[in-house]
Amino acid sequence: MSTPVEPETAPAPAPAPALDADAQPGSTAEFPSVAPHPPAPASAQTLSVLGLVFGVVGFLASFAAVGLVLALVGVILSHLGLRREPAGRSMAIAGLACGYVGLGISIIWGIILLATLLIPLLAVGLFAGIAGIAG
C-alpha cells in the first residue's frame, strides 16, 4: 500500500528581531532607521564665509568705484578665517583673492578719479600763475 503524502508546509517565517527600548520606530536589525546628523556649529566657518561674501561684493563693487571698503573688509575677514577656521580654508583663500583684486581695482579707480580732478585744477592754477606774472 502507498503511504499518504502529507502536503508540504512552508517553513515558518523567522520572527522579527525585537526592538530595543531606545530604537526608533520603523527600524529593524537589518534596516536601522537613519537619524539625521546634528548640524555643524554655526561658527565653524562664519569668518571664511563672510570674507568670501565681502570679497566678492567688494570685487564687483570696485568696478563702480565704490568697493574699496567692502574689499578691505573681505580681506580682513578672510585673513581671520584662515587663522581660526581650518575647515573654511578654501573659502577664505577665495575671499582673499577677490578682496585683493577688488582693492587693486579700487585703487586704480581712485588714481583715475583723482587725476581727472587734479589735472584741470593744476592747469587752471598754472595758467592763472602765468597770467599773473605776465600781467
C-alpha positions in Angstrom: 0.0 0.0 0.0 1.0 3.5 -0.5 1.6 5.9 2.3 -0.4 9.1 2.4 1.6 12.1 1.2 1.4 14.9 3.5 1.2 18.4 1.9 4.4 20.3 2.1 4.3 23.1 4.6 6.3 26.3 4.1 8.8 26.9 6.9 7.6 29.4 9.4 8.9 32.9 8.9 11.6 33.9 11.3 10.3 36.2 14.0 11.2 39.9 13.6 14.0 40.9 15.9 12.9 42.7 19.0 13.5 46.4 19.1 15.5 48.0 21.8 13.8 50.4 24.1 15.7 53.3 22.6 15.5 52.2 18.9 13.5 54.5 16.6 10.1 53.3 15.3 10.3 51.6 11.9 13.8 50.3 12.4 14.9 46.7 12.4 18.2 44.9 12.8 18.6 44.7 9.0 17.5 48.2 8.3 18.2 50.6 11.1 16.4 53.9 10.8 18.6 56.7 9.6 18.8 59.5 12.1 19.9 62.9 10.7 23.3 64.1 11.8 23.4 67.0 14.2 24.0 70.3 12.3 27.5 71.7 12.4 28.1 74.6 14.8 27.2 77.9 13.2 30.6 79.5 13.9 32.6 76.7 12.2 33.2 78.7 9.0 31.5 82.0 9.7 34.6 84.2 9.2 35.5 82.4 6.0 32.0 82.7 4.5 31.8 86.4 5.4 35.2 87.0 4.0 34.2 85.4 0.7 30.9 87.3 0.5 32.5 90.7 1.3 35.4 89.9 -1.1 33.2 89.1 -4.0 30.8 92.0 -3.3 33.9 94.3 -2.9 35.3 93.0 -6.2 32.1 93.6 -8.1 31.5 97.0 -6.5 35.0 98.1 -7.3 34.1 98.3 -11.0 31.7 101.1 -10.0 34.5 102.7 -7.9 32.7 102.1 -4.6 34.2 98.7 -3.5 37.3 99.8 -1.5 35.8 99.4 2.0 33.9 96.2 1.1 37.0 94.6 -0.4 39.1 95.7 2.6 36.6 94.1 5.0 36.6 90.9 2.8 40.4 90.7 3.1 40.5 91.2 6.8 37.7 88.6 7.5 39.4 86.2 5.1 42.7 86.5 6.9 41.0 85.9 10.2 39.2 82.9 8.7 42.5 81.4 7.6 43.9 81.6 11.0 40.9 80.5 13.1 38.9 78.1 10.8 40.9 75.4 9.1 37.6 73.9 7.7 36.9 77.0 5.7 40.3 77.4 4.2 39.2 77.3 0.6 36.5 79.9 1.1 39.0 82.2 2.9 41.5 81.9 0.1 38.8 82.7 -2.5 37.8 85.7 -0.3 41.4 86.9 -0.2 41.8 86.6 -3.9 38.6 88.5 -4.7 39.3 91.1 -2.0 42.8 91.8 -3.1 41.8 92.1 -6.7 38.9 94.4 -5.7 41.3 96.5 -3.7 43.6 96.8 -6.7 40.8 97.8 -9.0 39.5 100.4 -6.4 43.0 101.9 -6.1 43.3 102.2 -9.8 39.9 103.9 -10.0 40.9 106.2 -7.2 44.0 107.3 -9.1 42.0 107.9 -12.2 39.3 109.9 -10.4 42.0 111.9 -8.5 43.8 112.6 -11.8 40.6 113.8 -13.5 40.1 116.2 -10.7 43.6 117.4 -10.1 44.8 117.9 -13.7 42.2 120.6 -14.5 42.8 122.3 -11.2 46.5 122.3 -11.8 46.1 123.5 -15.3 43.9 126.4 -14.2 46.3 127.3 -11.4 49.2 127.1 -13.7 47.6 129.4 -16.3 46.5 131.8 -13.6 50.0 132.0 -12.3 51.4 132.7 -15.8 48.7 135.3 -16.4 49.6 137.0 -13.1 53.3 137.1 -14.0 52.7 138.5 -17.5 50.1 141.0 -16.4 
